């Protein structure tokens, strides 16, 4: 294997694919560095699974290129079938062969020499040593998942692809397994691409995120970077709680109901504030009013209405205990300014202009 | 380690499913031959070679028999289904097995036992004489055919109705009682409507079976369509009247099949899955005796008497030394041709199951519809159509084993298509994709993953095809190569000529050979 292949085990360029005239992928581009876990994150029906299936060779793109280990596997006039791609796949339903025991499932992709040694090795790695003789139906869901992972890892593929690997598990098992799977992939020094619609899962597990919307990757980067610097309002909204309002930047500053901030932009802008950067203080002369409170024990979520039809949420310590109607002062620790007013994401908790009375029940997301 | 990726240049690469479509189309293409020939027979004026009076007479005879057999078998099968599914009758499992088993008796064997039991030498005649009565004359015509076909059809009704009775939702009846309806009113207004879909299905199955039967009506000399077709075929050089009759019969049968399918679609009521079963009806001691007495009578007539008659004729033959040759050659041919058919059907069903399970398009529906349409056509009509078709187009195929096995395979394909599709539906496409990404080619994936997972379904479907082929009479009679005598034909011809010992020997052998596949099929049904 040459060094460039080592460096970039998989890349996809400008993939397009439509089904019956409906575009599933539209200029999908993704580069994956060796040894990283990349999560493709996006809402349902956005083309994530189609992308993964094209990378695996189960679907043919209408156009675009896929390279595995530096070699073109999809391109003009080129199609390498899945069995010659060196790409491992972990399926949503695990797809374990029900007629083969665990050992033979894991050995399925291996050549005869050294097979049993490698089977024992990967089963050890996923914590299922000694279960070779069990049949898939005799395993718990979590064990089946790990067998599926072991089976994909066994032939040492260039990349492992995983399609919503945790969606069939209950919440508690999901949390435990995702930590385990992450460390297994680390230990195996494997490059992996995982597809999910679960933000928490994506943020917690991946080295890099690739946010996908409308058939293309809209932003990539380490999870905390993407969270803090969303490329647009959609990313901000999808990746966590966010409140938006329109403002106008002039003379290097932008004026908001809670203070003035420096900016390099000018003209109409869209301002995004995350609830965890909003702090509220009880203040008799405060310009803001609490409209809603949800108590979680370890913290609370407040909805406050500011002058200028701006509503923000604040995720803060459960003290002081504020109630709807209380006057408060608001301090915002950081805000994000998008160039121009985007299509308004209209979070459902932004009451329509001129509607609001303090006691109105608003349901936060 | 996997091999290094070797790019394959496929500028206009076929999507991977195209080959399945091509294969499925090739498999189903031959169904067009009998269906097309019969359609030609119906639409081209060939029918007019049959006098209209004769057509009406046959229609009346056939219709009367079908109506009578359906009515009586519904009553008997409905009662037996009620006894085993809704009462506290002891020994229900045994009762079920005993009631269902006569299904394995081909109608020509049923006719043989009726003829063999009566007449100057029959056992029943002997018993009757001993009791002071006279010899029972050979029965023939309507009543004889009605008796034999009813006894054989009871299992069909029982199998269709018992599951529905078993899963009746007791809360509906209780709700009706709570609203003030009495037992009788509840039965007519609540219970019976819930059973109507299964009763209809059972009735149509029996009607179709009676319509199609050749063995019993020909041996018992009752003048229906099937017998008339054979007589026209055997007695004339002109094939047109026989084809015309076959076309009319086929049209009626297809109409019944379509009626059955549409009632099945409408018969799906919205119903809540019962949370509990109804408490079984307490029969009491007298009721239990009457219940078993009823079942015992049915089983005696349909199972015990036939076996006794067969064995008695064999013993008589052995004692008198008439019995010279065992029908080993016939048995060998029967097994060989049935195995071959099961194998061909199992191979042929793969692409059809694949296409109709994985790609639910209009074309898949057409393929499946063609298979079922042919399945509903009486075998004698298919046989007649294929004689005419081969004589007109591919004469070298006429009266060859290839043609016989081919016709069997397409006629019985639905029997293996059902289990095959069930099995395939349990193979998730992701399993095949997993095999691909672990380095297997499409072909190896099919043989290493898909086929092993389909195998149990193919085995039980194949067993059913084997069983059906073994018992098939009319198509075999028309299409077999000259001198190709199977057990079924031996039973039929020996009985027709009055050689009951020969017929009994072949008939018993046939039942014994059928036992193993029958066990495989029922095991599959029970598991499901």
Interface residues (C-beta under 8 A of the other chain):
Chain A: X56 X57 X58 X60 X68 X69 X71 X72 X73 X77 X78 X79 X80 X81 X82 X83 X84 X85 X86 X87 X88 X89 X91 X92 X93 X95 X96 X97 X98 X99 X108 X109 X111 X151 X152 X155 X156 X157
Chain B: X1 X2 X3 X4 X5 X6 X7 X8 X9 X10 X11 X13 X15 X428 X430 X431 X433 X434 X435 X436 X437 X438 X439 X440 X441 X442 X449 X452 X453
